[in-house]
Protein backbone atom coordinates (compact mmCIF):
# COMPACT_ATOMS: atom_id res chain seq x y z
CA UNK A 1 0.00 0.00 0.00
CA UNK A 2 1.02 3.60 -0.54
CA UNK A 3 1.96 6.42 1.77
CA UNK A 4 0.17 9.73 1.13
CA UNK A 5 0.59 13.22 2.58
CA UNK A 6 -2.15 15.79 1.99
CA UNK A 7 -1.10 19.41 2.58
CA UNK A 8 -3.68 22.18 2.90
CA UNK A 9 -2.48 25.78 2.64
CA UNK A 10 -5.71 27.64 1.85
CA UNK A 11 -8.62 28.84 3.93
CA UNK A 12 -11.03 27.89 1.16
CA UNK A 13 -14.03 25.59 1.49
CA UNK A 14 -13.45 23.77 -1.82
CA UNK A 15 -9.74 23.18 -1.14
CA UNK A 16 -10.49 21.83 2.34
CA UNK A 17 -13.31 19.63 1.05
CA UNK A 18 -11.11 18.10 -1.69
CA UNK A 19 -8.19 17.61 0.70
CA UNK A 20 -10.41 15.71 3.13
CA UNK A 21 -12.18 13.81 0.36
CA UNK A 22 -8.99 12.41 -1.15
CA UNK A 23 -7.49 11.68 2.27
CA UNK A 24 -10.61 9.69 3.14
CA UNK A 25 -10.51 7.82 -0.17
CA UNK A 26 -6.84 6.88 0.30
CA UNK A 27 -7.45 5.78 3.90
CA UNK A 28 -10.49 3.66 3.06
CA UNK A 29 -8.41 1.92 0.38
CA UNK A 30 -5.90 0.92 3.09
CA UNK A 31 -3.16 3.44 2.36
CA UNK A 32 -1.23 5.23 5.09
CA UNK A 33 -2.44 8.84 5.25
CA UNK A 34 -1.03 11.92 6.97
CA UNK A 35 -2.29 15.46 6.63
CA UNK A 36 -0.66 18.80 7.39
CA UNK A 37 -2.24 22.27 7.44
CA UNK A 38 -0.10 25.35 6.79
CA UNK A 39 -0.71 29.06 6.18
CA UNK A 40 -4.44 29.85 5.93
CA UNK A 41 -5.26 26.14 5.97
CA UNK A 42 -4.75 26.03 9.73
CA UNK A 43 -8.06 27.86 10.15
CA UNK A 44 -9.83 24.57 9.35
CA UNK A 45 -8.50 23.04 12.58
CA UNK A 46 -11.03 25.17 14.48
CA UNK A 47 -13.88 22.95 15.70
CA UNK A 48 -16.31 25.89 15.57
CA UNK A 49 -16.11 26.23 11.76
CA UNK A 50 -19.24 25.51 9.73
CA UNK A 51 -18.54 22.28 7.84
CA UNK A 52 -21.91 22.17 6.08
CA UNK A 53 -21.19 24.76 3.37
CA UNK A 54 -21.60 23.03 0.00
CA UNK A 55 -19.05 23.20 -2.80
CA UNK A 56 -19.98 23.64 -6.46
CA UNK A 57 -20.19 19.84 -6.76
CA UNK A 58 -22.63 19.58 -3.85
CA UNK A 59 -20.43 18.01 -1.21
CA UNK A 60 -19.06 19.66 1.91
CA UNK A 61 -16.30 19.14 4.51
CA UNK A 62 -18.80 17.44 6.82
CA UNK A 63 -19.02 14.60 4.28
CA UNK A 64 -15.37 13.67 4.96
CA UNK A 65 -13.81 15.23 8.07
CA UNK A 66 -15.82 13.19 10.63
CA UNK A 67 -14.42 10.00 9.09
CA UNK A 68 -10.86 11.32 9.41
CA UNK A 69 -11.43 12.31 13.04
CA UNK A 70 -13.12 9.01 13.97
CA UNK A 71 -10.33 7.00 12.32
CA UNK A 72 -7.65 9.14 13.97
CA UNK A 73 -5.95 10.14 10.72
CA UNK A 74 -3.15 12.37 11.99
CA UNK A 75 -3.30 16.02 11.01
CA UNK A 76 -0.36 18.25 11.86
CA UNK A 77 -1.09 21.94 12.29
CA UNK A 78 1.80 24.31 11.56
CA UNK A 79 2.76 25.77 14.94
CA UNK A 80 3.80 29.28 13.87
CA UNK A 81 0.90 29.50 11.39
CA UNK A 82 -1.59 28.65 14.16
CA UNK A 83 0.05 30.69 16.93
CA UNK A 84 0.17 33.82 14.75
CA UNK A 85 -3.58 33.39 14.22
CA UNK A 86 -4.15 33.03 17.98
CA UNK A 87 -5.15 29.39 17.67
CA UNK A 88 -4.28 26.68 20.17
CA UNK A 89 -4.89 22.96 20.44
CA UNK A 90 -7.95 23.44 22.67
CA UNK A 91 -9.81 24.56 19.51
CA UNK A 92 -8.61 21.59 17.40
CA UNK A 93 -10.25 18.29 16.57
CA UNK A 94 -8.93 15.30 18.51
CA UNK A 95 -6.79 14.01 15.62
CA UNK A 96 -5.00 17.35 15.18
CA UNK A 97 -1.91 18.63 16.94
CA UNK A 98 0.62 21.41 16.58
CA UNK A 99 3.57 20.32 14.47
CA UNK A 100 6.53 21.81 12.67
CA UNK A 101 8.29 22.08 9.35
CA UNK A 102 10.97 19.48 10.13
CA UNK A 103 8.31 16.78 10.61
CA UNK A 104 6.50 17.92 7.45
CA UNK A 105 9.70 17.49 5.43
CA UNK A 106 10.32 14.04 6.95
CA UNK A 107 6.80 12.93 6.05
CA UNK A 108 7.11 14.34 2.52
CA UNK A 109 10.37 12.47 1.96
CA UNK A 110 8.53 9.18 2.39
CA UNK A 111 5.17 9.93 0.73
CA UNK A 112 3.35 10.97 -2.38
CA UNK A 113 2.36 14.58 -1.65
CA UNK A 114 -0.88 16.29 -2.66
CA UNK A 115 -1.16 20.05 -2.16
CA UNK A 116 -4.42 21.92 -1.79
C-alpha positions as CSV (number, residue, x, y, z in Angstrom):
1,X,0.0,0.0,0.0
2,X,1.0,3.6,-0.5
3,X,2.0,6.4,1.8
4,X,0.2,9.7,1.1
5,X,0.6,13.2,2.6
6,X,-2.1,15.8,2.0
7,X,-1.1,19.4,2.6
8,X,-3.7,22.2,2.9
9,X,-2.5,25.8,2.6
10,X,-5.7,27.6,1.8
11,X,-8.6,28.8,3.9
12,X,-11.0,27.9,1.2
13,X,-14.0,25.6,1.5
14,X,-13.4,23.8,-1.8
15,X,-9.7,23.2,-1.1
16,X,-10.5,21.8,2.3
17,X,-13.3,19.6,1.0
18,X,-11.1,18.1,-1.7
19,X,-8.2,17.6,0.7
20,X,-10.4,15.7,3.1
21,X,-12.2,13.8,0.4
22,X,-9.0,12.4,-1.1
23,X,-7.5,11.7,2.3
24,X,-10.6,9.7,3.1
25,X,-10.5,7.8,-0.2
26,X,-6.8,6.9,0.3
27,X,-7.4,5.8,3.9
28,X,-10.5,3.7,3.1
29,X,-8.4,1.9,0.4
30,X,-5.9,0.9,3.1
31,X,-3.2,3.4,2.4
32,X,-1.2,5.2,5.1
33,X,-2.4,8.8,5.3
34,X,-1.0,11.9,7.0
35,X,-2.3,15.5,6.6
36,X,-0.7,18.8,7.4
37,X,-2.2,22.3,7.4
38,X,-0.1,25.4,6.8
39,X,-0.7,29.1,6.2
40,X,-4.4,29.8,5.9
41,X,-5.3,26.1,6.0
42,X,-4.7,26.0,9.7
43,X,-8.1,27.9,10.1
44,X,-9.8,24.6,9.4
45,X,-8.5,23.0,12.6
46,X,-11.0,25.2,14.5
47,X,-13.9,23.0,15.7
48,X,-16.3,25.9,15.6
49,X,-16.1,26.2,11.8
50,X,-19.2,25.5,9.7
51,X,-18.5,22.3,7.8
52,X,-21.9,22.2,6.1
53,X,-21.2,24.8,3.4
54,X,-21.6,23.0,0.0
55,X,-19.1,23.2,-2.8
56,X,-20.0,23.6,-6.5
57,X,-20.2,19.8,-6.8
58,X,-22.6,19.6,-3.8
59,X,-20.4,18.0,-1.2
60,X,-19.1,19.7,1.9
61,X,-16.3,19.1,4.5
62,X,-18.8,17.4,6.8
63,X,-19.0,14.6,4.3
64,X,-15.4,13.7,5.0
65,X,-13.8,15.2,8.1
66,X,-15.8,13.2,10.6
67,X,-14.4,10.0,9.1
68,X,-10.9,11.3,9.4
69,X,-11.4,12.3,13.0
70,X,-13.1,9.0,14.0
71,X,-10.3,7.0,12.3
72,X,-7.6,9.1,14.0
73,X,-5.9,10.1,10.7
74,X,-3.2,12.4,12.0
75,X,-3.3,16.0,11.0
76,X,-0.4,18.3,11.9
77,X,-1.1,21.9,12.3
78,X,1.8,24.3,11.6
79,X,2.8,25.8,14.9
80,X,3.8,29.3,13.9
81,X,0.9,29.5,11.4
82,X,-1.6,28.6,14.2
83,X,0.1,30.7,16.9
84,X,0.2,33.8,14.8
85,X,-3.6,33.4,14.2
86,X,-4.2,33.0,18.0
87,X,-5.2,29.4,17.7
88,X,-4.3,26.7,20.2
89,X,-4.9,23.0,20.4
90,X,-7.9,23.4,22.7
91,X,-9.8,24.6,19.5
92,X,-8.6,21.6,17.4
93,X,-10.3,18.3,16.6
94,X,-8.9,15.3,18.5
95,X,-6.8,14.0,15.6
96,X,-5.0,17.4,15.2
97,X,-1.9,18.6,16.9
98,X,0.6,21.4,16.6
99,X,3.6,20.3,14.5
100,X,6.5,21.8,12.7
101,X,8.3,22.1,9.3
102,X,11.0,19.5,10.1
103,X,8.3,16.8,10.6
104,X,6.5,17.9,7.4
105,X,9.7,17.5,5.4
106,X,10.3,14.0,6.9
107,X,6.8,12.9,6.0
108,X,7.1,14.3,2.5
109,X,10.4,12.5,2.0
110,X,8.5,9.2,2.4
111,X,5.2,9.9,0.7
112,X,3.3,11.0,-2.4
113,X,2.4,14.6,-1.6
114,X,-0.9,16.3,-2.7
115,X,-1.2,20.0,-2.2
116,X,-4.4,21.9,-1.8
